[in-house]
Amino acid sequence: MNIGGISGGQPNASEMRANMSLKMSEIFAKNDEDGDGGLSLKEFLAASETSGIKRPEGFSAKDMFAQMDLDRDSQVTKNEMLASQASLGKLSSGTMSSLLAAQEAV
C-alpha cells in the first residue's frame, strides 16, 4: 500500500505533525482548567496521567514540563508544545511510534 508516497500506509511527517497538533489541541481543551491558555505544572501532570502520553525513557512528566516551558513562566502554552515538536525529529523511530500510538489513544 502506498499513501502519500510512503509505503506501508505510514503517514508522512506533515501528516504526523498535523495529527500531533490536533491531539495537543484536544489535550489543552480538556486540561486547561482555568482557561488561561497555558497548562500549569498541576494541569500538565493531570494531562500526562489521563491522556496516556508515553514519555521517552528516563523523562518524568516534570522533566517534560521543564523542557517545554521555553519562557520559564511556569506554564506550557500550546505554542510551546508545538515548538517542542521540533525535538521529536531527534527521537528514535521506536520512541516516535510510541508517542504517536499514545496520542491516538487519547
MARBAPA-597974 format. One line per 3 residues: number of its first residue (from 1); for each residue x, y, z of N, C-alpha, C. Coordinates in steps of 0.05 Angstrom, whole numbers, plus 5000, padded with zeros to 4 digits. Atoms other than C-alpha are relative to their C-alpha. Layout:
<sites>
NUM> X,Y,Z,X,Y,Z,X,Y,Z  ...
</sites>
This chain:
<sites>
1> 5017,4976,5000,5000,5000,5000,5018,5025,5000  4985,4976,5002,5025,5069,4983,4982,5024,5005  5016,4977,4993,4995,5130,5017,5018,5024,5002
4> 4984,4976,4999,5024,5199,5004,5029,4995,4994  4972,5005,5007,5087,5169,4974,5015,4984,5020  4987,5016,4979,5102,5129,5036,4988,4971,4999
7> 5010,5028,5002,5098,5053,5030,4991,4990,5028  5008,5012,4975,5064,5011,5082,4978,5015,5015  5022,4985,4988,5010,5062,5097,5008,5018,5022
10> 4990,4983,4978,5053,5102,5145,4995,5030,4992  5004,4972,5006,5035,5176,5150,5027,5014,4995  4975,4985,5005,5086,5226,5124,5004,5020,5023
13> 4993,4982,4978,5120,5277,5170,4979,5022,5003  5019,4979,4999,5070,5331,5152,4974,4991,5013  5025,5011,4988,5010,5287,5170,5004,4994,5030
16> 4994,5006,4972,5044,5266,5235,4999,5026,5016  5000,4974,4986,5055,5339,5255,4972,5010,5003  5027,4991,4999,4983,5356,5238,4984,4984,5021
19> 5013,5018,4981,4958,5296,5278,5008,5008,5029  4991,4993,4973,5001,5315,5338,4989,5027,5008  5011,4974,4994,4977,5387,5334,4971,4998,5008
22> 5028,5005,4993,4905,5364,5335,4998,4987,5028  5001,5013,4974,4918,5318,5394,5007,5019,5023  4992,4980,4980,4953,5374,5432,4977,5019,5005
25> 5023,4982,4996,4893,5419,5420,4979,4987,5017  5019,5015,4984,4848,5365,5448,5009,4998,5029  4989,5002,4972,4893,5356,5509,4997,5027,5014
28> 5003,4973,4989,4893,5431,5520,4971,5006,5008  5028,4995,4995,4818,5436,5514,4989,4986,5025  5009,5015,4977,4808,5382,5566,5014,5007,5026
31> 4984,4997,4975,4862,5403,5616,5006,5028,5008  4995,4972,4992,4867,5479,5616,4977,5009,5018  5022,4996,4981,4823,5483,5678,4992,5029,5004
34> 5006,4972,4995,4829,5557,5689,4997,5017,4975  5005,4987,5025,4824,5575,5615,5019,5023,4994  4982,4978,5004,4886,5619,5616,5018,4996,4975
37> 4984,5004,5024,4916,5589,5552,5026,4985,5004  4975,5014,4994,4972,5552,5587,4994,4978,5021  5002,5021,4980,4980,5489,5628,5020,5005,5022
40> 4983,4998,4977,5007,5498,5697,5012,4972,5004  4989,5026,4994,5050,5442,5725,4979,4980,5009  5022,5017,4990,4989,5415,5762,4983,4990,4976
43> 5017,5008,5023,4947,5415,5698,5016,4982,4981  4983,5016,5017,5005,5386,5658,5002,4972,5011  4998,5026,4988,5014,5329,5707,4974,4984,4998
46> 5026,5013,5004,4940,5314,5705,4996,4991,4971  5002,5007,5029,4941,5315,5629,5018,4976,4994  4981,5022,5005,5001,5269,5629,4988,4974,5010
49> 5011,5024,4989,4965,5219,5673,4975,4990,4985  5025,5008,5012,4897,5220,5638,5002,4995,4970  4998,5002,5029,4920,5225,5566,5015,4975,4991
52> 4986,5024,5007,4964,5164,5567,5025,5005,4983  4976,4994,5016,5022,5200,5534,5024,4987,5012  4976,5013,4990,5084,5159,5539,5023,5019,4997
55> 4976,4982,5001,5148,5196,5555,5024,4984,4992  4975,5014,5007,5216,5180,5528,5012,4988,5026  4988,5013,4977,5253,5133,5575,5018,5019,5015
58> 4984,4983,4983,5284,5170,5633,4989,5028,5005  5013,4974,4997,5238,5230,5628,4976,4998,5017  5024,4998,4984,5188,5246,5682,4982,5021,4987
61> 5018,4979,5010,5127,5290,5668,5011,5027,5007  4988,4974,4992,5162,5345,5707,5023,5007,4982  4978,4995,5019,5223,5338,5662,4990,5011,4974
64> 5011,4991,5025,5180,5345,5601,4988,5028,5002  5011,4973,4996,5144,5405,5630,5022,5021,5000  4977,4981,4999,5211,5439,5645,5012,5004,4972
67> 4988,4997,5027,5236,5425,5575,4981,5016,4981  5019,4986,5018,5172,5451,5542,4995,5029,5008  5005,4973,4990,5166,5514,5586,5023,5018,4990
70> 4977,4985,5013,5211,5554,5538,5005,5027,5013  4995,4973,4989,5200,5622,5570,5001,5000,5031  4997,5003,4971,5204,5595,5641,4980,5016,5017
73> 5021,4986,4985,5138,5626,5663,4982,4982,5016  5014,5020,4984,5115,5563,5699,4973,4991,4988  5023,5012,5014,5063,5545,5646,5009,4994,4972
76> 4993,5008,5027,5066,5510,5579,4976,5007,4983  5021,4993,5019,5026,5541,5523,4999,4981,4977  5002,5017,5023,5002,5506,5461,5023,5005,4980
79> 4977,4993,5018,5055,5544,5421,5026,4988,5010  4976,5012,4990,5109,5519,5467,5000,4970,4996  5002,5028,5005,5083,5448,5460,5007,4994,4970
82> 4996,5004,5029,5083,5455,5384,5030,5005,4993  4972,4995,5005,5153,5485,5385,5018,4977,5009  4984,5023,4990,5177,5425,5425,4999,4977,4980
85> 5001,5021,5021,5156,5381,5366,5026,4998,4984  4976,5000,5016,5219,5402,5331,5021,4980,5011  4981,5019,4988,5259,5360,5380,4991,4971,4995
88> 5009,5027,5005,5217,5299,5362,5016,4987,4977  4985,5011,5022,5258,5291,5299,5026,4988,5010  4975,5011,4989,5317,5274,5344,4995,4973,5015
91> 5006,5025,4986,5280,5215,5375,5002,4976,4981  4998,5024,5016,5288,5144,5352,4972,4994,4988  5026,5006,5013,5234,5116,5306,4982,4984,5019
94> 5016,5015,4981,5212,5069,5362,4986,5019,5020  5011,4981,4982,5202,5127,5410,4978,5017,4987  5020,4985,5015,5165,5167,5357,4975,4984,4996
97> 5024,5017,5004,5119,5108,5343,4985,4998,5026  5013,5001,4974,5105,5102,5418,4984,5025,5006  5014,4975,4995,5087,5175,5423,4975,5003,4983
100> 5023,4998,5018,5041,5173,5363,4978,4980,5008  5020,5020,4991,5007,5109,5388,4986,5010,5025  5012,4990,4975,4995,5141,5456,4981,5023,4994
103> 5017,4977,5007,4967,5204,5424,4974,4991,4986  5023,5011,5014,4920,5163,5380,4980,4988,5020  5017,5012,4980,4893,5130,5443,4984,5021,5015
106> 5014,4979,4985,4870,5198,5471,4972,5004,4989
</sites>
